[in-house]
């Protein structure tokens, strides 16, 4: 029985009891309209000792702060693009190109062609985005290479990689930055959306690159203490080496979204996928 999350733990517990559920499928993406508070739902479920799907509150909170997650990756010697964040804005390279991104919100909010700027323009762009959308903003070195999404699923407490999806940029002018912006994600009729199709097959085309992506994604899973299912996003840098852009411990599970597509490519039907995630949460006592 679906129901909206309530910060009132007593109300939440009543709803769970009334439903007769053995496990909660945690699809909470924001609390009080803030994406960085999504982990609160997992924390409340854990406090109530209710098994639930997906990552723990700590993992959700860590991933929700992109700069904190990047520091964790760097501490484990995992590659992630150089970045700078307020208020110090240290470490800029005068000859680098940057992507100005939200620190604590996903869904590509504020991400469009204007987000790609030189070092001298970062502060102005970040301030404009903060004024328009709120929240905190940082700058990450723009990686010009190919983009990959690697979905991970847990079986018997062991994560495994699903087939790797590549985001293709088709029909884009040579001088336009290759980014999956807000329109590409949410405006199905836009040229950006139709021009960024998903493709599989890197495992056959370039097995060494695919193996590297899998190894890095599984290392990120371990360093972030992920659980259940997750997605790791990559870009290749100017040398063709993979770098980790973001870790999403609560990726979209809509039937036509990337995670379900990767599962289908592995021969896992949608109903089977959802059942697998639920059973894994019960098996591991998720929560």
N, C-alpha and C positions, 0 to 999 in steps of 0.2 A: 504494500500500500504506500504510494508516494505521499510525502507531506513535507512542508517547508520547515527548514531548521529554525528553531527558536533559541535565543540565548538563555531563556529560562529553563534551567536543567530539569525542574520538576515537571514543567509542561512537556518537555521533550521525552522524559521518562514515561509519562502517562500515554503519550502518543505511541511510543514503542510497545508498551504493554498492551494497549488497545489493539494494535496491529497483530499481536501474537508472533512477531518476527523473531527469528533466532539470530539474525545478523542484520546490521544496517549497511546499506549500500551508500557510501558517503560520496555525494555528488556536489557538495557545498563548494562553490567557487568564490564566494565573498560573504562577509558578515557585516551588517550595517552599511552595505554598499562599498566596502573596502576589501580588495583582493588580498591584501597582506594580512587580513584577519581570518582567512579561510581555515587556518589551523586551529582556531578556537573550537570549531565543531568537533574535530578529532579529539581535542583535549577533553571536552565535555563527555564525549562517548567513552573515552578511556576511563575517566573518573567514575562514570556510571557502570563500568565493567561490561559494556555492551560490545561484542565483537563487531568490527566494521572493516570494510574494504579499504584498500589503498594505504597510503603512507601515514606515519605517525604525525602527531601535532608538531613535534620538533623538526621533522624533515620538511613538512609543509612550510613552517615558519622560515627555515633556512633558505629554502628555494625561493620563497616569496621575495626575499631581499637579494636581488641579482648580484650586487656587489659583494655581499657576504658570501654567497655561493661561489663566486669567482675566487675569493680569498681561500675558501676551503679547497677548491680545485688546485690552486697554485701551491697550497701547503702539501699536497700529495704529488706534486710535480706533474699534474695533468695540464695539457695545453688549453689556454683560453686567451682570447685577444687582450692585449694591453688595454687599460682603461684609466679614466680619471673621474673623480667624483667631488662634489662640493663638501665643505666650503673651501678646501685648500686648492682643489683643481691641480694637483701636482702631476708631474710626469708627462706633460704634453710633448709631443714631437712636432716641430714646426712643419715638417714635410709630410706628415701623416694626414689621412682623411678619417673622419670620425662619424659614427652613428650616434645621435643623441636619443637616448631611450629612457623609458620610465624604470626606476629602480624597483618599484613595488607593485606594479600592475602589469597584467599580461594582455592578451587579445590585440596586440599591436596598436594600442592607443597612442595617438600622436606620431605614428610611424608612416611617413610618406617621403617623397623625393627630397623635400626640404629638410629632412632629418640628417642628410648626409652633408657634412660641413667641414671646413678646415679648422685648424686649432684656434684661430683667432675669432671664429664665429660661434664656438661652443657655448660660451657663457650666455650670449644673447639668445641663442636657440633654446637653451635649457630654461632660462628665465621666462621666455614666451610660453613654453609648454607648461611650466608650473603655474603661470597665471591663467592659462586656458583650461587645463585639466586638473590642476592641483597635484599634490604628491611631490616626490623627489625624482630628480633626473640626473643621469650620468652620461658620459661619453665613452664609447668603445671604439677601438680602431676597426675601421671597415675592412673586412676580408672580401676580396673580389672574386674568389673561386666558387666552385659548385656548392650547393646546399643539400644536406641530407638530414633526414629524421629517422632515428632508430628507436623503435618501440621494444620495450622489455616486459616480459611477463614471468611471474614466479610460479614454479611448480615444486611442491614438497620443499618449500623454503629455499629453492635454488632458482636464480634468475636466468633466463635465456633470451637471446635476441631473436626477434621476429625479422622477416625480410626487410631490408633497408629501403626506404623510400627516398627518391631524389626529387626535389622541386626543380623543374625545368623552367627556364625563362625564354619563352618562344615569342618571336615577333617584337622584341624589345630593341630599341635603337641602340647602336654600339656605345653611345656616350651616356646612356641612362644607367644609374646604379641598380644593381640586381638586389632588391630587397622585397620580402613578402610583407607589404604594408597593410594598413587597415582595409583598404579597398579590396586587395587581393584575398583577404580572409573573409570579409563579410558582405561584399557587394557582388553577388553571383553574376550579375549582368555586366559588370565592368570589364574592360579589356585587361586590367591587371589580374582579375580572377581567371578569366579564360586563358590568359597568357602565362599562367603558372601551373601547368598540369603536374600531376604526380606520376612518377615512373618508377618501376622496379627493375632489377636486373644487374645492379652493380656487382653482386657476388660473382656473376659469370663474366662480366666485362673486365673487372679489375679485382681479382680475389685478394691481392695483398692489401689494397686500400680497404676493402670490406672487412678483412680480418682486423685491421688497425682500428676501424670505427667500432667494431664489436668489443675489442679489448678495452678501448677507452670508455665506452658506454658502461660496461660491466664494472670498471674501476670507479666510475662516477657513482654507480649504484651503491657500491660498498662504502665509499667515503661519505655519502649522504645518508647511509642507513635506510635505503628505500625498501619498500615492501609492496607486494601485490602486483603492481604494474606501474610503468612510468615511460617517459619518452625523453630522449636526449637529442638536442638539435646541434648540428655541426655546420661549419663552413670551412672550405679549404682556403688557406692563406695564399699570399702571392707566390709562395714556393710550391704550392700543391699539397701542403701538409694539413691534416685535419686539426681543427681547433673546436673546442666546446663553447657554443654560444650560450645555451641555457639548459637547465634540467627542469622538466615538468613532471612532478610526482602525481599530478592529478589531471592527465590529459583528457581531452574531450573523447567521450565514448559514443557519440552519435553514430548511427549505422553507416553513414557515408563519410565519416571523419577519418583522419589518418591512421589512428590506432586500429580501428575495425578493418580498414583496408589492408594493413600489414598482416593482421590475423587471417584475413581471407586469403591473402597471398600464400600463407603458410598452411592453408587447408582447414582453417578453423572457422566455422560458421558463426554468425553473430550470436545466436542463442547459446551455442556452445561456449563462446567467449565469455559471455556474462555469467553463465553457470560456473565456469572455471574460476572466475574471479571470486564469486561468492563462496564456492567450496574451499578455495585456498584461505579465505579469511576465517572460515569456520575451523579449518584444519590447524591453522597456526594460532588460533585464538586471538586474531587481530584485535588490537585494542590494548 
